Amino acid sequence: MSLSPASFQFAACAAIASGAAGLYLGAPNQRWLSRRLPAWTSRVIGVALLLLGVVLWRETVQLSTAIFATLVLTMLLFIVFPCLGALRTIVGNTR
């Protein structure tokens, strides 16, 4: 059974988003949870998922492109996640 390139790319994006979320939720200043996740565990799992994203991207593109796409998506998510946390705080204070 051969998977399509689009399925590899979707799986790579999902792994990268999960890895970035794991890294974010282990940070001391995260705003999604009342208590952060254990730092060491969330970092290891987050980095492992980011590497899995690179491996999945590598199935459809060159390694340099896979690394670049992973870094770009990670940077984007590290901008979006605090904004979502701030939005959660704003919406939570209006109730």
N, C-alpha and C positions, 0 to 999 in steps of 0.2 A: 504494500500500500504506500503510495507516494503522496505526500502532502503538497498542496499548492504553495507557491511563494508567499501569497497573501496570508495564509494561515501561519507560516513561520513569522512573518512580520507582525501579525496581530499578537501572537504568543510572546514575541520579543517585547513589544510595547507593554503588554500586561505584566511581564516579569520586571521590566524596568520601573513601571509605575508602582508595583508592589514593593520593590527594593527601595525606591526613594521614600515611599510612605513608611517603611520600616525604619529607615535612617532618621526620618523626621520625627516619628513617634518616640524614638529613643533620646531625642535632644531635650535638654533641660527646659528650654523655652517654648516647647510645642504647646499649641492651644486647642488641640482636638480632644484630648482626654484630661480628666481631672488629675491623674498621675501619669508620669511618663512610663514607658515600658523599660524593662531592665536594659541599661545602656549596652553592655557587652553583647548580650544575646541579640538585640535588635540590630546592632552594627554588623555582626557576623552574618546574620540572615539577610540583611539588606545588601551587603556587598556580594554575597553569594547569588542573590537574585539579579543584581546588576551584571555580574559576570555571565549568568545564564542568558540574560538578554543579549549580551555581545555574541555568545555562541549561537543563539537562535538567529540573530541578524546575519551572522557569518554564513549561514546556509544559503542566503540569497544575494549577498553583496560581498565586496572585498573587506578584508579585516580593518583597513583604515577607515572605510566608510562605516562599518559596524561600530567601531569605537567612537567616531565622530557623532553618529546618530544617538548613541547611548548617552554621551556627554551632553548633547544639546537637549535631549528630552529630560535628562536629569536636572539640568539647569532650569528649564521651563517649569518643571514640577516643584523645584525648591523655591520658585517665585510664587506659584499658585497656592501651594499648601498653606503658607502663613496668611495669605489673603482669605482663604476659606476659613481659617481659624478666626480671623478678625471678623469675618461676616457672621460666623456662628456666635461670637461674643456680642455683636451688635444686635442680632436678631433675638438672642436670648435675653438681653436687657430690656427689650421693648415689651416683653410679655408680663 
